[in-house]
Amino acid sequence: MKLAYIPFISPTQTFLKLAKSPSTKILDYQAMLRELDAWEPKMIGNQKFSYDNVNNPLPGIYYPPEEEEYQELLDYVLVSNTHLQPVDSHCEILTPVWPENCGNDVSCQVSDHYPVTCTYSFPQDASMEPVATE
């Protein structure tokens, strides 16, 4: 895979600009999965983007949503095809704030990226029921 570089723009801005093209993003994602020999579990929940300057005010400091909206799934938890496969799995993007019930104020955000958490169920033994792990 060949990476493009746009001079005078930060690496984050370069990625976000390149990721705006849906066909480029899909091809890069598929190439990443092939290169890693991995797959991504299904996503659940309402939050679809791990980097979101619309709903998370922290990245909005650097990239104001009124100038340009950045809503991207940039953070992944993948499963290797070369190891034990889960019998069931799913991932979810969380939207934590601290302290709890603080709201959506910028001072309550714990990161500029929302965390991705996944749950996997693996069989302990071929004759046993699956065991859930996180």
Secondary structure, DSSP 8 states (H G I E B T S, - for coil): ------TTS-HHHHHHHHHTSHHHHHHHHHHHHHHHTEE---EESS---SEETTT-HHHHTTS-TTT---EE------EETTS---SEEEEEE---BSSTT--S-GGGBS-SS--EEEEEEEESSTTS-EEEE-
